[in-house]
Structure formats: structure tokens, C-alpha cells
Amino acid sequence: MSSAHETREMHDTLFLFGATGDLAQRYLFPSLLRLLGDGLLPEDFKVRALALSPHDTAKFHDILRPRLEQAMPQARQEDINDLLRRIDYRSVDLRNAESVAEAVKDLVDRRCVSYLAIPPGLYISTCEGLALGGALAAPHRLMLEKPIGSDSASAEEILQTIGKWIDEDRVFRLDHYLGKAAVQNLMALRFGNTLLEAVWNRNYIESVHIMVAESDGVDGRDSYYSRSGALRDMVQSHILQLLCLVAMEPPASLEADRIRDEKVKVLRALRPFDARHAAKDSVRGRYTAGTINDQPVQAYQPPEGSEAETFVGVTAHIDNWRWAGVPFHMVTGKRLPERTTRIEVNLKPVTHWLFERPTRHHASANRLTFQLQPQENIQLGLMSSLAGPEWGALELQPLELELSVPTGLHRRIAYERLFLDAFNGNHALFVRDDEVRAAWAWIDSISDAWKASEQAMEPYAAGSWGPRDAAHFLPGDIVAEARAEDGDAP
């Protein structure tokens, strides 16, 4: 096992596998550029970029430079030159362990972090090569992109096999949502404010909606998406992580494993799906041709035999004392009208209504909305007196209080924070192995219930808010918007 001293020491060498891929070029290298420009990386920091393409270092620099300039137009040329100076490139066959070992063994006398921005099907062969080359021995670390497998069985194979070569305390499994400042702020809001924590339970909360909507389609990810679908791509990772942060008990401390202990408890308390309730508690769909932002878009046409859905609505039940009886409605979809991530907490109505009911407005229960993207803000829906000449003081209407995050704050993008934490050995924003197992167990129960009940794939037009049966899972204002546009239901 690695020592506590090794765990805290900042690492100075990055092996970046999948260096020619879209993730690395659009997000990972720009994140490193910004960290370097801010002086947050070691003086002797080095990057070895690895991929199958038969480039040399000079050719790779020629490819990467315009991508950096496009992603970071405000970056100084001297910073770009400094980053490129630190990067060398090696062509490597990730299915060949000896090829991987040969590509890394000359740097293993440094403190290395291996980042696998590659398909999970290549994790085992790549890690075998890293182990052969000495890059998984202490104090070296390993960063793995989600997903870890495609179901419980494949995830277990990856966890067990990689676990033979590297200790769990040196593995950093990424879900980039956890690196977003707005997501981290959920814990601060919950546990740093008496006002929220006092009502954060089944006695006051009636329901919770979690929505991750995307206006983009499957374009460019057809091969991966035809095997995964929205359930395995988004619900298993991003949405379940948001659910854990909303529903977890207060950790004993902010130490990484204390936080992750509480997240695992939530995942293990999720009620498994069964075929009898699948139709009531879930909906799945696939987008057809439609219009988004006045532009026509084509239907998603997966390969023959693919069961991939592009829209999922799921109601989760957490069987514990805090949340018994509170439904958590989770929804995600592609080709929806806008890109937005939000959490809506609906409180129960007041127990006794004292006021006159206005003719224009109905008494609304309080609603707390966390908008996570594209902008970050918090809205609190209250009832307020109209107190105007046309209305009596006892006639109320809904009032939205909005708290916006100041735009001048310096907020790091997700991968910058995750890189720094991995280089410094902080696990708090990374997923532990038992989290992976518990999440896949629940997701597999949904897939099994769909198969057993022969759950239909419902069509929805691109640019709409999903299938007609999706209204139950969507936040209330989205439902109202969809009905106003459609004349009935989404």
C-alpha cells in the first residue's frame, strides 16, 4: 500500500492515453494549459501523449496547437509554447501490453499519473501494460474516465482485474460532473445553511426532480451510444451522482471516504426496479426528425438490433428514514429544446390555508430550484401578498426569489479541478469502487425490468420535451411550457 506521504505528494508526470481523441483535444489539454498558465503545476511537469496514430512529437504539436488556440483564444502564446515544450508523443497499440509498457517505462522513476481517456474495453489491456512497465506501482496513480464497464458484470471484471495491479487508494475514477463548481456547491448549500438542512427530509419535501437535458444529438458517438443508450450513459453516472449529493446524510467530515461512504448508502438504499412497476416508474424514448432553434435535425437511427434509447425518465425511491415516500424523478434526453441541468425540490403545501384564493393564481407549494448549467443560479418559489389596489392584502400570488452566482468569480472548469485533485491525491470528487458496483446494480435492475415487461420505445420529435408519457418525470414549469406549445402534453 502507498504511504500517507506518497498520497499527499503532488505528482509531476502525466501519461495521457487517447491524446488524439476529442475529449483530450477539447478539454484535457486546454485544462492543463490553464493550470500551467496559473502556475499550479510543478516546475518540471511533463506530459507524454499516447495514441494509436503514427505521429511524431512535432506532428502532434502541429495538430494540438490550433485546437488549443480554438479552445482557449485568450491564452498567451508563451503559455501554449510552454505546454507544448513539456509534451512528447508516442504511438502505442493499447491492445498490446508490451507496446504500452515500452511507451512509459523510461519515465517511471518520476511520480506519474496515467489518465485513460479511452473506451472502457481497452482499460484492462492498457493497465496490464502500465503494470508491466512499472507505472502502476506506488506512488504512481491511475485516472479512469467513466463509464467503468457497461453493466455489473463488465464493471466487476474491470474492478477486479485492475485491482490486482494497483491499490484502490491510488485509483481516481472520474465523473466530470463532480468537478463542476455548481455541483460542488450543492454540498455547501445543504450542509452550510440551517434553513435548508432543517427541512431536508420527507416531513417537508414532497418530490424531487433531477433533469439533464441536451439539445445535441448522438452525432459523432454512434458506435458508443448504440451500445449504451441514455440510461447507461447519463443516468448511471451523472444523474446518480447528483441524486447522491441531494439525498446523502451529512458526512462526519469532508475527508474523501466519509463523503463517499454516505453516497454509497444512498445508492444501496435505492429500491430495485421490477417488471410490475416498470411502466409506471419509467419511460424510454428515441428522437425522430424535428426542429431545434429553427434548424431541422434528423432522426436517430441506431444500427439494426440496437436497443439504445435517447430519452429516459425514471422515478427512484430511496428506502431509508429520511426519504421514505419521497419520489425522485430523474430525466435525461438528447435533442430536447435546450441544454440545461437542474434540480427542483418541491416542498409540501402548508397544512392550513388562511388566505383567500385569488382568481388568477392558485396557492403554490414552495419550490427550490438549483440551476447548474448553462448558467448557475438558485430560485426559491414563495407565496406573496399582492397588496395592490386591485387585490386584497390576503390574496397571494407566486413570487420567485433568485440568487445568481456573481459572474466575476473565477470558476475552474471541471477537468482543471479534477486534475489538481488527482495530482495531489485528493479523492473527494472521484468515484470509489463500491459506488460503481452499487450504481450498476440499480441500473441493471431497470434494464432487466424493461426486458421482462417488454417496455416500449416511445418516439418523440427532436425539439420537444420527450415522449407524451414523459410529463410525470419533468419539472412542473417544463410540463407547463410543453403543454402551452403542444396544446396538451409533452
N, C-alpha and C positions, 0 to 999 in steps of 0.2 A: 504493500500500500504506500501511496505517496505521503510524505510528511506534511505537517501543517505549514512548515516554512515553504515547501515547494508549492503548495496550493496557493499561497498568497503572492508569490513572486511573479512579477509581470513578465510575460513571455515575449520573445523578440523576433520570432521567425514564423511565417505563415506559409503552409503548403495549401494552395488554393486549387482544388480539383474541380474541373468543369469551368476552367478560366475563360473559354471562348463562348460559353453559354450566355443566354440573355440575362439571367439573374446576376451573374458575376459582372457583366459589362454595364448593366443599367444601375445596379445598386451596390454591389460589394466593393468594386474598385473606387467608385465615387465616394463611398463612405470612408474608405481608407485615405483617400485624398484629403477629405475634410479633416479627419483626425490628425493627419500629418501636418496640415497647414495650421491647425490649432496647437501644435506642439504636444500632443497627447500620446505619441508613440515613442518607443525607445530610440535613442540616437542611432543605434546600429540596426534598426528594424529592417528586415528583409522579407521579400515575398518570392516564393517560387510558384509560378503559374504553371498548371499542368492540365493538358487536354490531349485528345487524340490527333488533332490537326497537326500536320507535319511542318510547323513553322520553326524558325529560329527566333532568338530573342528580339533581334532588330525588326523582323516582320511583325511579331506580336506587338511591339511598341507602336508600329505604324497603324495597326488595327485599333489599338486601345486609345491612342491619343485623341482622335476625333470623337470617340464615344465619351471620353472624359470631358472634353470641351463642350459637347452637346448636353451632357447631364449636369455639368457644373459651369455654366457660362461665366459666372463671377469669379472663378478660380484664377489665381495668378499663374502665369506660365512657368515661373520659377518653382512653384509648388508641384505642378504637373511634371516638370523635368526631374524634380527631386524624387517623386514617387516612381517614375519610370526607371530612374537610375537604380532603384532598390529592387526592381522586378527582373528576374530572369525566367525564361520559358523552357519547358521540356515537354516533348511529345511523349505520351505514355499510353499504353493499352491497359485500361483499367480491369480487363478480364484476365490479365496475366499478372499474377502476384510478383513474379521476378522482375517484370518491367517496372512495376510500381516501386519495388524495393530499390532498384538501381537508380531511380529518379530522385530518391530522397536521402539515401544513406550518407552522402557527403556532408549533410548539414545537421545530423542528429547529435552532434556534440554541442549544439545550441539548445535553447528552450523553445520547442516547436509546438505549434498548434496546426492540426490538419483539419481543413474545412472541406466537407464533402458536399459541394453544390451539384450533385449528380443524381440520377434516378436511384431509388432505393434498391433496385435489383442489382446494382453494382456495389453496394455497401460492403458485402461480405468479401468479395474478391479484392477490393481496394484495401480494406482493413487487413486482410491477410498479407498483402504486400507491404503495408505500413509496418506490421508487426515483424515481418521478415527483415525489413530494413532498419529496425530498431526505433521506429518513430512512434510506437505506442508504449514504450517502456517509460517509467517515471523519470523525469517530471513532465513528459510530453502530454498534450491534451488533444481531444478529438471533438470537433463540432459537426453535428449531423443535421441536415435540413429535413423538415417534415415532407412527406409522411414517412413514418417508420413502419414499413410494410403496407399491405392493402387489406389486411384483416388480422384477427387474433393469431392465426397460425403463422403467417408470414412475419408478423411483428415479433412473435416469440422466437422464431428462428434467428432473426437479426439480433435480438437482445441477447440470446444465449450464446451465439457464436462470437459476437464482438466482445461479450463479457469475458471470454476466455483470454483475450489479448490485452484488455485494458480495464482498470478498476472503474467502478461507477463514479467515484468522486473526481475523475478526470474526463468524464464524458459530458458534453454540453449539447443537448438536443434542442434545436431552435423551433419556436413558433414565432415568427416575426411580429405577430400582433402583440406579444408580451413586451416587445421593445418599444412600442408606441407610447409616447408620453401620456396621451389621453387615456390609454388603458391602465397604465401605472397609477394614474390619478384616481381611479376607482377605489383603490385601497385607501388612499389618503382621504377621500371624501367619506368613505364608510367609517373608517376607524379613527379619524381625526375630528369628527364632528358629533357631538352628543345628540343634536337634533335628528340626525339620520339613524344612528345606531339605536336610539330609543324605540323607533317604530319599525325596525328592520326584521320583521317576523310575521308569522301567519295571523297574529291578532290584528294587525293593521293593514297588511298588504293583501290585496285580492288576487292580483295576477302580475306576471312579468312578461314583457315581450323583448326578445333579442332579435335584431334584424341586421343582416349583412347583405345589402343589395348591390349588384353590379350592373352597370349599363353595357359593359363589354360582353362579347360573346366568347365562345370556346376557341375562336380563331388562334391558330398557332400552337394549340395544346391538344390537338385532336387525338393523337396517339395516347397520351396520358389520360385525357378526360374520358375517352371511350371505355377505359378500364375502371375508372374511379367513380365518376359522377359527383354531383353536388354533396351527397351525404358523406362520402369518404374524403372528398377534397376539402370541404369547408366546415361541415358540422363536427366531424371527428376532431378537428384541430382548433381552428379559430373560435368557433361558436362555443364549443365546450369549455375552452379556456375562459371566455367571457362569463359563461354560466358559473364557473368555479369562483371567479372573483366577486360576483354578485352574491353567491349563496354561501360561501365559506364562513366558518366560525372565525372569530378573531384569533390570530395565532398568538402563541405565548411571547414571541419576539419576532423581529424582522430577519432573523437568521434564516438562510435559504431553506433548510429542511423543515423548519417549523411552518413556514408558509406552504411548502409543498405537502406536508402532512395533512393540512386542512383541505387542500384542493383534492387530494386523493379520497378523503372521507366523503366529499360531495359526489364524486364520480361513483364510488361504491354504493352510495345511497340511492342512485338513480334506479327507478323501478324498471325492470326489463320489459320490453315490448312482447306482446303475444298476438297471434293472428286474430283473436276475437275483437281486439280493440284497435287494430291497425288502421282501419278505415276512418274511425272517429278521431284518432290521435295523430294522424299523419296524412299528408298529401304529397304526391310527387308529379312532376310535370316536365315537359320538354318544349322549348320555344319553337314556334313556327315563324313564317315570314311576317314582318311588321315594319314599323317605323319608329325610329328614335331620333330626337332632335331634328325632325323633318327629313331624315335621311332613311331610305329604305334599307332594310337588312334582311339577309336570307335566313331560312330555317336551319336549325341544327340537324344534320343528317349523319348520325354515327354509323360506323361500319355494321354490316349485317351481323345480327346476333347480339349486339351491344345493348345492355340494359341501362346505360348511363342516363340519368336524369339531370336536367339543368336547373330544376327548382325543387326545393324541399321545404315543407312545413311540418314541424314535429312539436307535439306537446309532451314535455317531460314532467315527471312527478318525482320529487325528492322525498323519500320516505324517512324523515327524521323529525325531531321535535320542533325545530324552528320552522320548517316549511311544509309540514303535513297539510294537504288540501289546497296548496297554492299551485296553480298550473304555471309552468314556464313555457311560453310559446316561442319557438325558435324558427326562424325562416331565413332562407338564403336563395338567391336565384341569379341567373345571368339574363342579360337583355331586358332588365327592368328599366323603368323610366329614368332613374337617376342612380348615381353611386352614393350610397350612404350607409353608415354603420351607426346604430343607435340602440340604446337600452331604455325601455319605458317601464317604469314601476307604477302600477295603478293601486292606489290606496283604497280601502273600503269607504263607502259613503258614511256620512255622520249618522249616528244611531237615531237621532230625533231631529226632524227638520222644523225649525222655528219660524222660518221666513215665508213670505208669500211667494208663490211660484210665479215667476214672470211669464208673460205670454210668449216672449221671443226666445227666452233662454231657459233651459232646464238645469236643475241642480246637478252639477258635475262633481264626481269624486276627485279628490286631489290626485294629480299625476306628476311624477318626477321623471324627466327625460334627460338622459345623458347622450348628447350627440358627439360621436367620436371622430367621424370623418364625413365629408371632406373638411369641414371646419369643426372646431371643438367648442361646445357651449353646454350650458345646463339650463333647463327650463323647469319651472315649478308652476303647475296649474292650480290656482286657488279660486275660490268664490269671493266676489267683492260687491259691495253695495254700489248701485248705480248713482244714487244720491244726486240726481239731476232734476231739473224742473219737470221733465216728462215722467219721471219714475219716483216711486216712493222709496224711502230710505231702507225699507225692509225687503225690497225686491233686488235680487242679486243676479250677477252675470259672471261668467268665467273671466279670469284675469290671468295672463301669463307673465310671470316674473322671469327675466332672462339674465343669466350670468355668463358673460362671454370672457374667454381667456384672452388677456391682452396680446395683441398681435406682435408687439415689440419683444416679447420674450424669446430668448434663444433656445429653441427646442431642437434636440438632435433627432434625426430620423432613426428608425428602429434599428437598422443594422449598425449604426455607429455605437449605440449603447450596448448592443449585444456583443460586438467585437471587444469593446473595452472590458466588459464583464468577463468574457471568456479569457482574454489575455491576463486578467487579474485574478481569475479563479473564483468569481462570484456566481453561484448557481441560482440565485433567486428568480431570475427571469427565464430559466431553462426547465425543460420537462424531464422529470425523473422516470426511471423505468417502470415503476408501479403505476404512474399516471398513464403511461402508454397502454399498459395492459388493461387497466380499468376502463379507459375510453373505448378501446376496441371491443371489449366485451359488450358494452352497451350498444355500440354501433352495429355489431353483428346481430344483436337481438332484433334490431329494426329490419335489417336485411332479411333475416330468417322469417320474420313476421310477414314481410311483403311477399316473399316466395310462397309461404304457406297459405296466405289469403288471396294470392294472385292479384295483388294490388295493381290497379290500372295505372298506366302512364297517361296523365291528362295533358292535352295540348293547351298552350297559351300563346297569344300573339306577342311577338317582340314589341317592347314599348308599353306593355300592360303590366299590372302588378301580380301576374301569375294566373293559375287556373281559377275557374269560378269557385271551386271549393276552398280557395286559399284564405278567404276573408276571416275565418276563425283564428288564423295564426298571425295575421297582420296587425300592427298597431292601429288604434282607433282612427286617427286622423288620416292614415293611408287608406283605410277602408272607405271613409267618407269621401276622400278625393277620387277614389276609383269609382264609387257609385255615382258621383256627380258627373264623371266623364262618360260612364257606360250606361247610366240610367238605371242600373240595378245593382249588380255585384261585380267584383273584380274577376 
